[in-house]
Amino acid sequence: MLKFTLSDILTIVNKGQKALFGGFSFWLETEMHKIRKVGNNYYSEMIEFDDQHNIKAKITGIIFDATIVSNFQRKTGINLLKSDNITLLIKGKLHFHKNYGTSIIINEISSQYSLGNITEQKKHILAKLQQEWIHHNNKHLPAPVPPLTIALVCGAKSQGAKDFLSVLEQSPYQYNIVPYHTAVHGNTAKESVLQTLQKIKEDCSHVNYSYVVITRWGGESSWMLRQNDEKIARAICHLSVPTIVAVWHTSDTSVLDQIAYHTAKTPTDAAYICQEATEKYHLQTNHYLAQIHQRVQTKIHEQKTTIDTLLLNINSLISHHYTQTKNNIEKRYTAIQQKDPSKLKHQGYGIIQKDGTYITPQKLKELGNWDELTIDIYDHTLTVKITKNTTK
C-alpha cells in the first residue's frame, strides 16, 4: 500500500494548482464580506451566492499591499473596513499554503468598476423618483421663516453635531435645536435613520420645524453608499420640511444631494446655511419695510401736494367769489343809493302821501275827486286836491 503524509498530499495539490494556473493573475467579480485588517494585511471572505442566496463558493481574499486599499479609498471614497457585503472587481492570483489552504492574493481593485456601480445605482433610484414626480418635492419647499426650529439628526456623541451647535450658539439670532440621536454609520444606520425620519414626520403634526439637518461624525464610506439608498431618499422626498444633508463627503454627488433642499459637506457648513437663511430673511424684511416706508412717504407727499393744490384752488375761488360778490353788492348799493327818495326829490321826483300813507301806483286809481294829497318834492311840501282822476 502506498502511503502519503498530509504534507505530501498538500505538496501535490500545490504543484497541481501551479501547473493548472501557472501563477497567472485573473480578474474576478466577487462579493467581499467581513473585511478586516490584521497588522498591515487585509483579509476578507469572498463569497458567491446562488439564485436562492445560498453560498455557492467561498474563499479567503488577502491584500498584502496596503496601498491598494488606500488608493481605492482615495479614488472612490469607499472605506473597505466600514463596508460590508460590497461587490468589487479585483485582480488576483491563487495562492496555496500548507497550513492555511487556498486563498486569492489581491493585487488590484478596480475603482472604475465600483464608481460605475454607484453611478448606475444613483441613476436607477433617481429615475424611479422622477417617474413618480417626487424627486423635487423637498427641494421646492418654500423657504422657512425665522425664528428657526431645527430637527438635528446625529449620533449621540457626534462631534459634527457639536460643530453645528457651536456655529449657531455664536450667531446673533435665536435657534431652537431638537436633537434626534440615531446611528449614522454601521450596519444599523439605514434602519435607524429611516426610523428617525419617520419620527420627525410624525412630530411635524405638533412641531413647526424649519429645517431637518442630517449629519454625522467620521468619514465612513458606507454612509456614502447609503446616501444612494432608495428608502432614505423617499423618506426625504415625503418630508414637508426643508432638509439639509451634511455628510462630510468629498466625492461625487449622491442621490440625497440631488433631492434634498440643501447639501453641505460638513455640519459647520450646514449651520452657516441656516444662519445665512436667517440673515437673508431679515435683510429682505428690512428691505421690504424700507420700501413700504418709502412708498408711504411718497404717497403722503403726493397727497399733501394734491391737498395743497386744492387749497390753493379753493382760496383762489373764494377770493374770486368774494371779489365778485363785493363788486355786485357795491353796484347794488350804488343803485340803491341812487334811488334814495331824498336824492330823487332833487331830480324832480315827488313823494305822494294821503293822510300819512304813501300812495303807490297801485293805489292811484283808488283816489277820488277832492281827495287831499301831500307832495314832497325837492325842499318843498305841496298840499293839493284832486279835481279829476283819469287813467291813461
C-alpha positions, 0 to 999 in steps of 0.5 A: 500500500502506498502511503502519503503524509498530509504534507505530501498530499498538500505538496501535490495539490500545490504543484497541481494548482501551479501547473493548472494556473501557472501563477497567472493573475485573473480578474474576478467579480466577487462579493467581499464580506467581513473585511478586516485588517490584521497588522498591515494585511487585509483579509476578507471572505469572498463569497458567491451566492446562488439564485436562492442566496445560498453560498455557492463558493467561498474563499479567503481574499488577502491584500498584502499591499496596503496601498491598494486599499488606500488608493481605492479609498482615495479614488472612490471614497469607499472605506473597505473596513466600514463596508460590508457585503460590497461587490468589487472587481479585483485582480488576483492570483491563487495562492496555496499554503500548507497550513492555511489552504487556498486563498486569492492574493489581491493585487488590484481593485478596480475603482472604475468598476465600483464608481460605475456601480454607484453611478448606475445605482444613483441613476436607477433610484433617481429615475424611479423618483422622477417617474413618480414626480417626487424627486423635487418635492423637498427641494421646492419647499418654500423657504422657512421663516425665522425664528428657526426650529431645527430637527438635528439628526446625529449620533449621540456623541457626534462631534459634527453635531457639536460643530453645528451647535457651536456655529449657531450658539455664536450667531446673533439670532435665536435657534431652537435645536431638537436633537434626534440621536440615531446611528449614522454609520454601521450596519444599523444606520439605514434602519435607524435613520429611516426610523428617525425620519419617520419620527420627525414626520410624525412630530411635524403634526405638533412641531413647526420645524424649519429645517431637518439637518442630517449629519454625522461624525467620521468619514465612513464610506458606507454612509456614502453608499447609503446616501444612494439608498432608495428608502432614505431618499423617499423618506426625504422626498415625503418630508414637508420640511426643508432638509439639509444633508451634511455628510462630510463627503468629498466625492461625487454627488449622491442621490440625497444631494440631488433631492434634498433642499440643501447639501453641505459637506460638513455640519459647520457648513450646514449651520452657516446655511441656516444662519445665512437663511436667517440673515437673508430673511431679515435683510429682505424684511428690512428691505421690504419695510424700507420700501413700504416706508418709502412708498408711504412717504411718497404717497403722503407727499403726493397727497399733501401736494394734491391737498395743497393744490386744492387749497390753493384752488379753493382760496383762489375761488373764494377770493374770486367769489368774494371779489365778485360778490363785493363788486355786485353788492357795491353796484347794488348799493350804488343803485340803491343809493341812487334811488334814495327818495331824498336824492330823487326829490332833487331830480324832480321826483315827488313823494305822494302821501294821503293822510300819512300813507304813501300812495303807490301806483297801485293805489292811484286809481283808488283816489277820488275827486277832492281827495287831499294829497301831500307832495314832497318834492325837492325842499318843498311840501305841496298840499293839493286836491284832486279835481279829476282822476283819469287813467291813461 
